[in-house]
Amino acid sequence: MENAQPSPYLLAAEAAAYLRLEERTINNMRWRGEGPSYRKHGGKVIYHRDDLDAWSRTRDAGSGHTNDNDSDEDD
C-alpha cells in the first residue's frame, strides 16, 4: 500500500503543530473544555483534521477594525 493517504487523525502534539500552538496549550484547552473536539482511540487522545479546521474557523478574529466613531452628522 504505497499510495496510502496520511491519517486524518492526529495526536495532541501533531494537532498542536497543525494549529501552530504549543502542545501544552492544546492540552490545557482540552482540560478546560475550550479546545477543539477530540476523540479517544485505545485510550489515546486524538484530533481529526476536520474538527481542528472547524474549531479554527470559530476563532476568526475578523479585521479588528470597527466603525464606532462613524456618525451620520455633518460637520
NORVEN-V669661 format. One record per residue. RES is the residue in one letter. SS is DSSP state (h for helix, s for strand, l for the rest). PSI is psi in whole degrees, -180 to 180 (* if undefined). OMEGA is omega as a letter, one per 40 degrees, with the letter a starting at -180 (NA if undefined). Layout:
RES,SS,PSI,OMEGA  RES,SS,PSI,OMEGA
This chain:
M,l,70,a  E,l,-19,a  N,l,20,a  A,l,138,i  Q,l,148,i  P,l,149,a  S,l,138,i  P,l,-5,a  Y,s,129,a  L,s,140,i  L,s,168,a  A,h,-45,a  A,h,-40,i  E,h,-41,i  A,h,-42,i  A,h,-45,i  A,h,-41,i  Y,h,-39,a  L,h,1,a  R,l,41,i  L,l,164,i  E,l,148,i  E,h,-39,i  R,h,-37,i  T,h,-48,a  I,h,-35,i  N,h,-45,i  N,h,-41,i  M,h,-39,i  R,h,-45,a  W,h,-32,i  R,h,-6,a  G,l,25,a  E,l,-10,a  G,l,-170,i  P,l,157,i  S,l,144,i  Y,l,168,i  R,s,167,i  K,s,123,i  H,s,115,i  G,l,32,i  G,l,-5,i  K,s,136,i  V,s,126,i  I,s,158,i  Y,s,140,i  H,s,139,a  R,h,-40,i  D,h,-38,i  D,h,-38,i  L,h,-43,i  D,h,-43,i  A,h,-44,i  W,h,-42,i  S,h,-40,i  R,h,-30,i  T,h,-12,a  R,l,9,a  D,l,121,a  A,l,-4,a  G,l,-161,a  S,l,-19,a  G,l,2,a  H,l,128,i  T,l,159,a  N,l,45,a  D,l,-25,a  N,l,0,i  D,l,142,i  S,l,165,a  D,l,1,a  E,l,144,i  D,l,140,i  D,l,*,NA
